[in-house]
């Protein structure tokens, strides 16, 4: 049986809520970006940079980045617990699952750090 020892989520309901809330945030972000692109007229680097230099857009982009990572974590954790099992990996399934989940967390942490650096760096 798979336990949630290495999971950052509490239960299926909280995972469901995280997936839905983050999906709405990402949908809203997509609508805002598409709306900007369609209404901006001629798109130049200066217009794009001015749009993303606004504080509200930086905060919204950071929220979208965090939502992407939270959404990805729930999905990748589910994949890891569904497919890295004793049936496929034998007795070393727990070790494989741990390595997989640590790799996912490290990748997501790198994405967040890199995104914050891009958004708020000088």
C-alpha positions in Angstrom: 0.0 0.0 0.0 1.2 3.5 -0.8 1.4 5.9 2.1 1.6 9.7 1.9 4.9 9.9 3.8 6.6 12.0 1.1 3.5 13.9 0.0 2.9 17.6 0.8 -0.8 17.2 0.4 -3.2 16.1 3.1 -5.8 14.1 1.3 -7.7 13.7 -1.9 -10.1 16.5 -1.3 -7.3 19.0 -0.7 -5.6 17.8 -3.9 -8.9 18.3 -5.8 -9.3 21.8 -4.5 -5.6 22.7 -5.3 -6.1 21.4 -8.8 -9.3 23.4 -9.4 -8.1 26.7 -7.8 -4.8 26.6 -9.7 -6.6 25.8 -12.9 -8.8 28.8 -12.5 -5.8 31.0 -11.8 -4.0 29.7 -14.9 -7.1 30.2 -17.0 -7.5 33.8 -15.8 -3.8 34.4 -16.5 -4.2 33.0 -20.0 -7.2 35.3 -20.6 -5.3 38.4 -19.4 -2.3 37.6 -21.7 -4.5 36.9 -24.7 -6.5 40.0 -24.1 -3.3 42.1 -23.9 -1.9 40.5 -27.0 -5.1 41.1 -29.0 -5.6 44.7 -27.8 -2.0 45.9 -27.8 -1.9 46.5 -31.5 1.7 46.2 -32.7 3.7 44.1 -30.3 7.2 45.4 -29.6 9.7 44.5 -26.9 9.2 47.8 -25.2 5.4 47.3 -25.0 5.8 43.8 -23.7 8.4 44.9 -21.1 6.2 47.8 -20.0 3.3 45.4 -19.5 5.3 43.0 -17.4 7.0 45.8 -15.4 3.7 46.8 -13.8 3.5 45.5 -10.2 0.1 43.9 -10.6 1.3 41.9 -13.6 4.4 40.8 -11.8 2.3 39.6 -8.8 -0.2 37.9 -11.1 2.7 36.2 -13.0 4.2 35.0 -9.7 0.8 33.7 -8.7 0.5 31.9 -12.0 4.0 30.5 -11.6 3.1 29.2 -8.1 -0.2 27.8 -9.4 1.7 26.0 -12.1 4.0 24.4 -9.6 1.3 23.5 -7.2 -0.8 22.0 -10.1 2.2 20.1 -11.3 3.1 18.8 -7.9 -0.4 17.2 -7.4 -0.2 15.7 -10.8 3.3 14.4 -10.6 2.7 13.0 -7.1 -0.4 11.2 -8.4 1.6 9.7 -11.3 4.4 8.6 -8.9 2.1 6.9 -6.5 0.0 5.3 -9.3 2.8 4.0 -11.4 5.9 3.5 -9.2 4.6 0.4 -7.4 5.9 -2.9 -6.2 4.2 -4.6 -9.2 6.6 -2.8 -11.6 9.7 -2.0 -9.5 9.7 -4.8 -6.9 10.8 -4.2 -3.4 12.8 -1.0 -4.4 9.6 0.8 -5.4 9.7 3.0 -2.2 13.2 4.1 -3.1 12.3 4.8 -6.7 9.3 6.8 -5.5 11.3 8.8 -3.1 13.9 9.7 -5.7 11.2 10.6 -8.2 9.4 12.8 -5.7 12.6 14.5 -4.5 13.5 15.1 -8.1 10.1 16.7 -8.8 10.3 18.9 -5.7 13.8 20.1 -6.7 12.8 20.8 -10.2 9.7 22.8 -9.0 11.8 24.7 -6.5 14.3 25.6 -9.2 11.5 26.8 -11.4 10.1 29.0 -8.6 13.5 30.5 -7.7 14.3 31.1 -11.4 10.9 32.7 -11.9 11.2 35.0 -8.9 14.6 36.0 -10.1 13.3 36.8 -13.6 10.3 38.7 -12.2 11.8 40.7 -9.4 15.5 40.7 -10.3 17.2 43.8 -11.5 
